Amino acid sequence: MRWFVIFADQPGAVVELYEPGDLLARFDIASQLGHIANRKIKGMWIIRPEGWRDDVMRVHGSVPAEISARFYADQRHRGR
């Protein structure tokens, strides 16, 4: 899995985080706290490489439109 974040102090930069342990749990904690390492989160998402494209597993906050669209498309696809 890969974790990406956009910090409020750098809204134009997407940063990939490399965190040990359970990324989903860390993501959930960061989304509740609203910050990572004292940096306010604007938006973040986790993807899982799957086949020919990446599967967007989770989103939080303001994420790029493409990521949001893929996340909701993936959610609809999983529901079938």
N, C-alpha and C positions, 0 to 999 in steps of 0.2 A: 504494500500500500504506500501511497505517497500523499503527504499532507502539505497543502499550500495555504498561505495566509497573506492578506493585505493588511498592513498596519495603518492606523489612522494618521500617523505622522509621515507616512510615505504612501499616499493613496494611489500613486501610479506604478508602484513596484510590487510584483508578485514574488514572494519568498517561499522557497521550499524548505520545510523544517525536517530535520533529521533527529528524531527523538527515540530513545530506547523504550522498550516495553510496549504496552497495549495502546496503540495509537487511537483507537476508538474511545477508550476511557479518557485518555489525555485530551482528546478533542472535546468530549462532553464537558469535562471540567473547565477547560479554557472558555468554552462557549458560555458557561454559567458565570465564570469570573469576569469575562469581558476583556481579559488581557492575558498576555504571555510575557513573562520576564519584564513586568512593569511597562509593557507597550500595549496600548489600547488597540483592540482588534476592530478593523472595519468590516472584514469578511474573511471567511476561510472555507476550505472544502477538502475532502479526502477522496482520492480516486484509487481504484483497483484495476491494474492492467488486466484486461480480459479480451482475448481474441484480437480482432482488428481495430478496436478502439478502447478507450478507457471508460470504465464504469464509474460514474460519480455516485459515491456511497452516501456522503453527508455534506450538507452545506449549512452555513451559519452567517447571518448578516448580509451585507451588500457584496455580492459576488458578480463577476462578469456575466453579461446576459447569456453568452454561450454556455457557461457552466450551469446556470440556473435552468436553462431550457433542456440541457442534457439530463440534469438531475430529475426533473419532473417527467421527462420522457422515459427514463429508466424506471422510475416508480410505477408509471402506468404499465410498462412492459412486465415488470415483476408481478403485478397484480393479476395477470392473465394466467 
